[in-house]
Amino acid sequence: MSEPKRRPLPHDFHPPVPGFTVTSAEVEEGAALGDAQVFAGGNVSPQLRWEGFPPETKSFAVTCYDPDAPTGSGFWHWVLFDIPASVTELPAGAGSGGFAGLPEGAVHARNDYGTKDFGGAAPPPGDGPHRYVFTVYAVDQEKLGPDADASPAVVGFNLRFHALARAQLIGVYENSGQG
C-alpha cells in the first residue's frame, strides 16, 4: 500500500478542542480497513468505544470522512449525532443494516451516498490509498440541532460550535483494481 494523500481533515478548520480516546475492535490506527467496513465487502459500521471525554458532555456525535475522495470536498461516509452522554460504545453494525445496538434518540443524517446510515469505503480503482477518519465528538448539548435530513456540512457547522472535545481513529483502504 502506498502512502496516503495528505488532504486536510474536516476538524482542521475548527477551533482546537481537547482530545480524548476512541478505540475499535475493527479499525486500527493507520492500518487497512477490514472487508466488513468496505462498501462491497460488508458495509458494516465498526465497533467504537470512547473514554476520557469532559464530564460536562451532554451527547456525542460520530462521523466517518474520507478526505482523499476525488471530489474536491471529500466524502462523508457516516454522520450520527444526538447519541446520549451515557453511551460510550457503539457495537459493530449500529450504523448499518438493522441498526442493532443504535442508542435510542441517536440521529443518522444522510451521508454522501444519500442514505441515512454508514456507507463503507469505496474509493475508485487505482486512486491510491484513502484515509477513513472516524471521529467522536463530545457535545455540549443533548440535541445538536439539525434533523435527519441535514447535510453533513450542516451537522459539521453545528459541531464546530458545540464540540467540547474530539477523538479520532484513522483507517486506510485502497482499491487496487484498474480504473
Order of alpha helices (4+ residues) and beta strands (2+ residues): beta-beta-beta-beta-beta-beta-beta-alpha-beta
